[in-house]
Amino acid sequence: MTLLIKNVILVGAEHSHAGGVDVFVAGERVSAIGRFPHKGADEVVDGGGAYLSPGFIDAHTESDHSLGLLAHPSQEYFLRQGVTTIIGGHDGVSLAPLLYGGLEAFEEWAHVSRKSVDWHTTKEFFAHLAKRRLGVNFVGLVGHRSVRDAITGGESRNLTKRELPVLERVIRRAFLEGASGVSLDMGPRMRDAVAPLELKLVAQLAKQHNGVCAFSAAGGASLLSTSADAIRLAKETGVRALVSHFSPAHEEEKNFSGLLDAVSDPGAGVDFYFDVSPTGADPVPLSSFLPHWISRLTRKEILAHLHDEWMQKKIAHEFAAVSPEDFLVIEAPENAPLAGRTLAEVMQLYEIKNAKSALIKLMRMSGLRAFVSYPRIRGADLRKALAHPHSLVSSYGTATERGPFAHRAEHRALPAAFPGFLDRAAKEELLPRELAIEKITKRVARFFGLHGRGEIAEGSVADLTAWGERGIKFVVVNGRVAMLDGEFRGVFAGRPLAPVRRRA
């Protein structure tokens, strides 16, 4: 299969090219760059003077957590934004390895009672994805919490001397079978249970297998302490460290600019990044708004408290203040019509005057299974975060079915993150065009060990995105045109990706 892309302006290429050029693709790789007026190909696409860059890489998605990766493998939501590769397995929870083949860890994101899987290991999971075929490439981290909970039966406690080697073997095997890193939940429950020795062991495993270590600041975790832990472990072990959900807790919002300054110089030789959304919104499970003490209970126990009148008042009293107009439901598997609704609309619909009471109502109606979006970074703080030398751009998106409610939520809660970022970078002069593209391509590819991706050069993988003032023109995944003029072409050219493994 050959592809000829004509008349494009390269951004993010290995070498500079003046004016419009053509790009010839043979199989999955860029074969030649130049001007080929007489060259033919199996497919010819006219770029019409659009910019052509490496395909965008979304450093943090929730498509695996929502199970949309399994149910809707085309992942059109990402393709429409020019994304060719997504990173999953964040927040300490991953679809592999599954020690006992269950999806209980995903209950806070999705309705799992009818879901069954045919894999246990990372190797088996990647084989499942390859057989099923994907619209985009998928990079997987191994979730420390999901492995740990399988070992302890969900108990929040220190691992025993016998359990710690089991955790080590499972995570090591996941790395050997293609995991690109390990993710850690740094929320209150895990922070209380995980001993410093275990935390360092996990970071050392990632370093030994040339993987990344992603520390999640979601779910009530302190951004300051999470960032400090990530940088400290990066210094002690040499691991590449990422703080995901780099969004301030309620009590940290006023000093967010100071937090950005604190991570501006992590230290010589420290490979540290954080991810941030161009919208400033942080899509998280609805349960993350619960007080810390109750978040340690099981979902069944929490729901019982939410139906108890006295406990409702106690819980509501401890809710942080939120803006009802900005608080938006993205997904609610057990109550689909909630998707795309703001908390203000819930208040109006059920004639509830108090936002905290409406939040209790929303938790009960959704069965505590909902994914919500709420902006915690705004204005100058958001501009500073997006332009920060250690930030990676993420959508936190989830590609699910495009029903009437999901469609409404997609447009209201999950706007086009990557075209929006490029537009903002240009209009607000956040970054030069080349640097903005590098932040969502080459820099992410290098950090996650995706050799041959993230730049345009002869011999590089042909993950390509053409874009301009009117948005995304077309998207090429592994040498195949997957999206053209806003339409998905039914091409499933994506696949699970494993990093180039150089043992440290």
N, C-alpha and C positions, 0 to 999 in steps of 0.2 A: 504494500500500500504506500503510495507516494502522495504528497500534498504540496502544493505551491501556493504560498501566501504572497500576494503582490501588493506593492505600493504601501508600505507601512514605515513608520518612524520608530526606530528601536529605542527603548528605554530599559536599562538594566542589562545591556549587552556587555560581553567581555571586552570588546573593542568598540570604539566610537565609529559611527557611520554617518557621514553627512547626507542630509536629505532622505528621500524615500528609497527604500531598498526592497528586495524580494527575499523570502526565506523558503528554502526547499527542505522538505522533511521526507526522509525515507524510513519507513517503519516507525519506530518510536523516537527517533533521534533527528535533531537538526543536522542536515547533511551539508548545506552550503548557504552562505549569506552573500548577497551581491545584487546584481541586476541581470535578470534572465528573461529578456523579451521573447525569446524563441523556445524556451524550455516548456515541455509539457508535463503533466502529472495526472494521476488517477482522479484527483480533485483539485480544482483551482478556486481560491477564495480571494476576491479583491478587497484589500483593506481600505481602499478609498482615502488614503492619507491618515488613517487612524494611528494612534500609538500602539505599538506591540511590545509587551513586556513579558517576563516570565509569569506563569500562572500564579495567582495569589495563594498564599499558604495561611490558613486560619489557625493560629496558634492555640486556640481554645474553643472547642465546640461542645455542645451537650447532646449531639445527635445520637450518641450511643446510650446515654443515660435515659433519654426519652424512648429508646428502642426504635426510633425512627430510622436508624441505620439499617435495621433488620426489616422493618415493615415497608419502607419506601426507599429502596436502594438507589434510585436515580439521583437522590439528593439535589433536586433542582434548585432549592433555595440557595444553595452555595454556588452552583453553576451560574445562576443569574447575576451573581455578584462578581464573577470572574475568578472564583476560587476553584482551584484544581486539586488541592490537598487539604484535608482537615485533620486536626489532632484531637484524639479522644482519650478517655481513660483518666480524666482529671478528678480532682477532689477526693482522691483515695478510693474511688470506685471504678471498676472496669468490667467489661464483659468477659474478660479472660485474664488469668485462669479462674475457673469455677471449680472449686474442690469437690463440691457435691452436686454440681449441675443445676443449681437453683438460682433464681433471679430476685431473691428476697431483698438484696441490697438496693434494688432499683425502685422499691415501693414508693419512695418519696417523690419520684419523678414520673412513674408510669403505673398503669394497671397491669399487674403481672400474673394474676391468678390463672389466666388461660394460656400463658406463654410457656413453651417448652423449648429446650435447646438440645442440640446433638453434639456438643463439644464439652470438654473439660479444660484442656490445655490451650495455651496461646497458639501452638502449632495447629491444633484442630480448629480453633476459631478462625485463624487466617485462611485455612483451607475452606471453611464454610463460606467466608466472604468471597474468596476467589471463585468458588463454584457458583455462588449466587450472582456475582458480578455487580459492580458499583459504578455510579456515574462519576465519582471523584475518587482520588486516592485516599486511603485511610492509614494514619499513623497511630499506633496504640501505646499508651502507657499502662503499666500494671498497677492496679489500685491496691495500695498497702492496706487500707481499711477493710476492703472486701475479702482479701486473703486472711487478714488477722481475725475478722469476725467468724470466718469459717472454722478457724482453728480453735477459737475460744467459745464458740456457740453464741456469739454476740455479747459476751460478758465484757464489761469495761473494767479491765484490770491489767496488771503487769503480766507479761508472758512468763511461764515457768522455764526452768533450765532445759526441760525437754521440748517445750514448744518453740523456743527461739530458733533452734536449728531447723525445725520444720519450716518456719517462716523463711529462713534463709534459703533453704533448698527450693521452695516453691518460686520465690522471686528470682533466684539465679536461673532456674530452668526457663522462666518466662523470658528473661533476657536472651538466653541462648536460642530461643525459638522465635525471636523477632521483636520483642518489646523494645521500644526506643527510650524508655525511661520508667521511673516509678513515681507515683503521685501519693502525697500524704495529706490527710485531712488534719488540719491544725486547729479544729474547733474545740470547744470545751471538753467534750466527751473523750476525744482521742488524746488531747493534751494531758488530761488527768491520768490516762491509762498507760500511755507510752513512755517508757523510761528513756533517759538520755542515751543509754547504751544501745537500745534498740534503734533509736533515731539515727545514731551514728553508723550502726551496722548497715542500715538501708542505704544511707548516702555512700558508704564505702562500696557496696554492691554495685550501685549505679556507676561509680567511678571505674571500678574494675572492668565493667562491660561497656565502657564508653557511652553510657546513657546519661540522661538528664534526671534531675531530682526536682519535682514540682511540688511546692508547698502551698496548699490551698488556704486562703484567708477568708473563705466563705463561712457561712453558718455561725456567725458570732465571734469568729476568731479575731484577735487583736492584730491589726495590720503591722503595727510597730514591732510586736514581739515575733510575729511570723517572719517578717523581713530580717530581723536580727538573727533569728535561728538559721534562716537560709544562708545568709552571708557568713555566719560563723562556721557552719558545716562546710560551705564551699572553701573557706580558708583552711579548715582542718583536714579535709579529704581531697580537695582539688576537683570535686564534682561540679558540673555545670548546673547552676541553681536557677529556678524560676519561681517567682511568687505569683500564683494565679489568683484571679479575683482581686486585683490590686485596687480595692475599693474600701474606703474607711468605714469602720464601725461607727455607730451613731455618735459616740463620745469622742471620736477622732476626726470628725468632719471639719471642725474649725481649724485644725492644724494640718490639713492634708498637704498644703504647700511645703510645710516643714518636713513632712514624711518624704516627699519627693526629693528635697534637698539631702535628706539623710542617706538616701540610696544612690546619690549622684556619683559618689566615689567609694565603691565597695572595697577597694584595695587593689594593689598591684597583682596582676595575674588572676584575679577573681572573675570568673565567667558568670555574670549575674544579669538576669532580666526579670521583668514583670510584664504581665499582660493587662491590657486595658481596652475598653470598648470606645469607639468614636462617639457614641451617644452619651457616654457617662453612666449609662444604665447597667445594672448588674443583675441579669436574670438568674434567679436562685429558687430553690424549692420554697414553697410557702412556709414550710415548717421552720425555716431559718429565722423567721420573725418571732418565734416563741422565746420566752425567757430562758436563760441558760439552764436553770435547774430542771425545767420540765423537758428540755430537749434531750436529756439523758434517758428518758423513759421510752418504752416501746410505743409504736403508733397506736396500738389498741388502748394502752393506758392513757395516752394523751387525749384521744377522742372521748374516753370516759370522763375525763376532767372537763373537756369542752362542753359536755352535756350536763354538767353539774353547776347549778346556779351560783353557789358560793365560790367554786373554783373559777368560774368564768370571770367574776369580778376581780379575783386575785390576779389572774393571768392578764386581763385587760389593763389593769392598773400598771403592770410592769412592761407593757408594750412601749417601744420608742414611738415618738410622734412621727406620723407620716402624712404626706400630702395626698389626699384621696384622688385628686385629679391625675397625679403622676404614677399612682400605684395601679399597675395593669396586669391582668391575668393573660399569660401566653397560652398555657395548656391546662386543661382540667379533665383528665381521662374519665372520671366518674360523673362529670357534669359538663358535657361539651359546650352547652350554650354560654357558659361563663367565659370561654376563651374570647379575648378581645374586649372584655369589660373592664372598666376602671372601678376602683373601690367607690368612687363618687357615684357611679351608675348603680352599683349594688345598693348603696345607701338610698338612692332615689327610688329604685325598684321596690325595695322592701320597707320604705319609709322609716329608715334608721337615721337618727340625727347625729349619733356619735360615731366617729371613724373607728375607734377601737372596738366598739360593739359590732360594727359592720365587719371588722376583720375576724372576730370570733365567728360570726355568721358565715363568712366565706370559708373559713377552715372547716366548719361543720358540713357545709353544702358540698365541698369538694372531697370530703373524707380525708382531708389533709394531704391529698394527692393533687398538687397543682404546682405549676411553674410560673413565677411572676417576675415582672420587670420593674425595677425602681431605680431612678437616677440618684446616685450619691455624689457624683462629681459634676460640677457645672462651671461655666464661664472660664475665667482665667486659669483655674485649677485644671480644668479639662484640657485646655490648650497646652499648658505646661506639661501635663502627663503625656499627651500625644507626641509632643516634640522631644520628649526626654530621651537622652542617648541610650537608656537601658530599657525602653518600653517596646513591647511587641503588640501589634494591633490584633484584636480578636473580636469576633462577633458574639460569642457565647450562644450562637444560634443552634437551632434544632430543626432539621428538615423532616416534617411529618406530612400526613395527608393534607391535601389542599381543599378540604371541605369548607362550607360557608363560614364556620366559626374560626377554623384555623387560618383561613384566608384573611379574615378581619384582624386577627391577632398579629399575623405576619406583617401587615402593613402598618399597624399602630405601634407594635412593640419591638419589631425586629426590622427596622428599615435597612436599606442597602448599606451595610457597614463599610465595605471597602470602597465602592464608588464615592460614598459620603466622605470617607477619610481623605481620598485624593482631591475631591472638590474643596474640602475645608483647608487642606494643606496649601492649595493654590490660592484660594480667595483670601485666606487670613495670613498668608505668608508664613505658615508654620515651619515648612521645610521646602528646600528645592525639590523639583520633580524627581530627580534621580535618587535623592536620599529618601523621599517618601516611598518610592517603589522598592528600594533596598530594604526598608523596614518591614515590608509585607511579602518579601520574596527571599532574596539572598541571605539576609540576616537570620531568618527563621530556618531556612534550609541548613545553614551551617550549624546553628545551635542544636537542631534535632538530628544532625548527622545524615541528611538526605543528599548523598553524593550525586552530582550530575543534575541537580535541580536548583532552581532559584536564580539562574542566569541564562542568558541566550548566548550560546557559542556553538561552533561546529563540534558536534559530538555530544552536546548536552541533550538531556531528555526533552522532548517537545511537549512540555506543559506550557501553554501560551495563552495570553489574554490580550485581545484587541479592544481598545477603549478610546473614548473621546468625550467631548462636551455633552453628548447625548447618552452617555453611559456605556455599557458593555456592548460591543459589536459582535464578537464571537469568542468562543473558548475552545481550546484544543487540549485534550487530555491524552497523554501518551501517544501523540501523533494522530489522533482522530478528532474531527470537529464534532464536539458534543452539543454545543449551543451556538445557534446562528440567528442573529437579528431577534433575540429574545425568545426563540423557540427551541425547546429541547428536541433533539433529533432522534431520540431513542437509542443513542449510542452509550453503551456501558463499557467504557474503556479504562475505568479506574480499577485499582486493586490495593490490597494491603501492602504497605511498604515496611521493610525492615532496614535499619541503618547499616552502614558499612561498619563492621565490627573490628575495631582495633583495640585489643586488650591493653589496659593501662599497666 
